[in-house]
């Protein structure tokens, strides 16, 4: 994986922890490409939690309309910004439980934010990380939280951030959900290909 993706990092574009938190909330069941297309205008209008906390969901919706579940996400962003102001002085906390407690955030969001914004070792399990973990025989679990535990047991803490990003990139570029490009994969000789149709 280090040979394939030496500079693996998130593909979400952000400048601050707040921008990363918002982008990560928006990325649920959406592509990073669609999120990156929407966030420049959104962040121009609402550059921080203080500005967004004054917005109603209907104010946020036009900026994220092209992203799936945009109405629910706009509600969450308005609430999240208010929670940041009320609980954390407008700053994104460097604390797992505090991030998980924010509207629209969960375990994956907290791991993404803490690892990318603050450099804290974490493995965020999205659809790609889960799928590749099973295909590579690293986990048999379907539940993302259990996949996360399996990966944390298998890999040293210093590799967690890289592993998360490398698995995502490999899942997007080579180990595709429906038709993995096994013939192009450097891991093909030892990958057990769990669940891959041999056709």
C-alpha positions in Angstrom: 0.0 0.0 0.0 2.9 2.4 0.7 4.3 1.7 -2.7 0.9 2.3 -4.4 -0.1 5.4 -2.3 2.9 6.9 -0.7 1.1 10.3 -0.2 -2.3 8.9 0.8 -4.5 11.6 2.4 -8.1 12.7 2.4 -9.5 13.9 -0.9 -11.9 16.3 0.9 -10.6 19.8 0.5 -10.4 21.9 3.7 -8.4 24.6 5.4 -9.6 24.4 8.9 -10.9 21.8 11.3 -14.4 23.4 11.0 -14.3 23.0 7.2 -13.2 19.4 7.5 -16.0 18.7 10.0 -18.6 20.2 7.7 -17.2 18.4 4.6 -17.1 15.1 6.4 -20.7 15.5 7.5 -21.7 16.3 3.9 -19.7 13.3 2.6 -22.1 10.7 4.2 -23.6 8.8 1.2 -22.0 11.3 -1.2 -18.8 11.5 -3.2 -15.9 13.6 -2.2 -16.1 15.2 -5.7 -19.7 16.4 -5.0 -18.7 17.7 -1.6 -15.6 19.5 -3.0 -17.8 21.1 -5.7 -20.2 22.5 -3.1 -18.0 23.6 -0.2 -16.2 26.6 -1.7 -19.4 28.6 -2.0 -20.7 27.3 1.3 -17.5 28.3 3.1 -17.5 31.7 1.4 -20.9 32.3 2.9 -20.2 30.5 6.2 -16.5 30.5 6.9 -16.8 29.4 10.5 -19.1 28.1 13.2 -20.0 31.6 14.3 -21.3 32.5 10.8 -23.1 29.2 10.2 -24.7 29.2 13.7 -26.8 32.2 12.6 -28.1 30.4 9.5 -31.3 28.4 9.3 -31.3 25.1 7.4 -33.2 26.8 4.5 -30.2 29.2 4.2 -27.7 26.4 3.9 -29.8 24.2 1.5 -29.1 26.1 -1.8 -25.3 25.6 -1.3 -25.5 21.8 -0.9 -28.6 21.0 -3.0 -26.5 18.7 -5.3 -25.4 16.5 -2.4 -27.6 13.6 -1.4 -29.8 14.0 1.7 -29.2 17.8 1.5 -32.2 18.8 3.6 -31.2 16.6 6.6 -27.6 17.6 6.2 -28.5 21.3 6.2 -30.5 20.8 9.5 -27.5 19.0 11.0 -25.0 21.7 9.9 -27.1 24.5 11.4 -27.4 22.5 14.7 -23.8 21.5 14.6 -22.6 25.1 14.3 -24.8 26.2 17.2 -23.5 23.3 19.3 -19.9 24.3 18.5 -20.7 27.9 19.6 -22.5 26.8 22.8 -20.2 24.0 23.9 -16.8 24.7 22.4 -16.5 28.4 21.8 -16.9 27.9 18.1 -13.9 25.6 17.8 -13.9 21.9 16.7 -12.9 20.0 19.8 -9.8 17.7 19.7 -11.9 15.1 21.6 -13.5 12.0 20.2 -16.6 11.9 22.4 -17.2 15.7 21.9 -17.1 15.3 18.1 -19.4 12.3 18.2 -21.9 14.3 20.2 -22.3 16.9 17.5 -25.3 16.8 15.1 -24.7 14.8 12.0 -21.4 13.4 13.3 -20.7 9.8 14.3 -17.7 7.6 14.9 -16.5 7.8 11.3 -16.7 11.6 11.2 -14.9 11.9 14.5 -12.1 9.6 13.3 -11.8 11.6 10.0 -11.6 14.9 11.8 -9.3 13.9 14.6 -6.9 12.1 12.3 -6.8 14.7 9.5 -7.2 18.0 11.5 -5.3 17.0 14.6 -3.0 14.1 13.6 -4.6 11.7 16.1 -4.2 8.0 15.2 -7.6 6.7 14.1 -9.1 4.5 11.4 -12.3 5.8 9.9 -14.3 2.9 8.3 -16.3 3.9 5.3 -17.8 1.7 2.6 -14.4 1.3 0.9 -12.4 0.5 4.1 -15.1 -2.0 5.1 -15.2 -3.7 1.7 -11.4 -4.0 1.3 -10.9 -5.2 4.9 -13.3 -8.1 4.1 -11.8 -8.8 0.6 -8.3 -8.8 2.0 -9.3 -11.1 4.8 -8.5 -8.5 7.5 -12.0 -8.7 8.9 -15.1 -10.8 8.6 -17.3 -8.1 10.1 -20.0 -6.0 8.4 -20.4 -3.5 11.2 -18.0 -0.6 10.7 -17.2 -0.3 14.4 -16.1 -4.0 14.5 -14.1 -3.6 11.3 -12.3 -0.7 13.0 -11.5 -2.8 16.0 -10.1 -5.6 13.8 -7.9 -3.2 11.9 -6.7 -1.6 15.1 -5.6 -5.0 16.4 -3.8 -5.9 13.2 -1.9 -2.7 12.5 0.4 -0.5 14.6 -1.1 2.8 15.7 1.4 4.7 13.7 -0.1 3.2 10.5 -3.7 3.9 11.2 -4.1 7.2 9.4 -2.2 6.0 6.3 -4.1 2.7 6.3 -7.5 4.4 6.3 -6.5 6.7 3.4 -4.7 4.0 1.3 -7.7 1.6 1.6 -10.1 4.3 0.4 -7.9 5.2 -2.5 -7.4 1.5 -3.5 -11.1 1.0 -3.2 -11.8 3.9 -5.5 -9.1 3.2 -8.1 -8.5 -0.6 -8.2 -10.6 -2.7 -5.8 -13.9 -1.5 -7.1 -17.1 -2.7 -5.5 -18.6 -4.5 -8.6 -15.7 -5.2 -10.8 -12.4 -5.1 -9.0 -9.4 -4.6 -11.3 -7.5 -7.6 -9.8 -5.2 -7.8 -12.9 -3.9 -4.3 -12.1 -3.5 -4.9 -8.3 0.0 -5.3 -6.8 -1.6 -7.4 -4.0 -3.3 -9.9 -6.4 -0.8 -12.6 -5.7 -1.6 -12.8 -2.0 -5.1 -11.3 -1.8 -7.7 -13.9 -0.8 -10.3 -12.0 -2.9 -13.0 -12.8 -0.4 -16.4 -12.3 -2.0 -15.0 -11.6 -5.5 -16.7 -13.3 -8.3 -14.0 -15.3 -10.1 -15.4 -14.7 -13.6 
